[in-house]
Amino acid sequence: MMDILYFAWVRERIGLPKERVTTDAATVADLVAELSAREERYAMAFSDLSALRVAVDQELTDFNAPLAGVREVAFFPPMTGG
C-alpha cells in the first residue's frame, strides 16, 4: 500500500487530496499509466507530464524513479518562486 497525494490543480482535476492504492507499478511512470487508465479525470490530470513534478517519500525525483518500498508519492505543479 502507498499513499498518493495530489496538490493544487492536480487535486482539483482528480477531486481528491490523497488516496491509498495497492500497485504493482515499478516506477512513477508506470504508476501514472495505471492511474490514467482508471478514469478520464486521472487521464486529464496526467495528460502533460512536463507540467507536473513528483516527490517520492518527500524527495523530489523524476518519473523514472523506482517505487520499491515507497510509502508516499506526491504530484504537484512546478513551484514558482520569487
C-alpha angles and dihedrals in degrees: 000000000000135000118237116201125198124198137192115339091357088063091046094052095045094038096224133092091207144346138188117235140179111219142169091204112137096201140020088257090056090050091051090051090050093049093044090055091056102072142340093258091061092045089053094048092051098037094107112036091180086070092055138075125199135206125194115203088346095306119116110241142148135264093266092063114126118243100207108133093358117148101185138028121185127194122198142149119264112281116244114212140187 
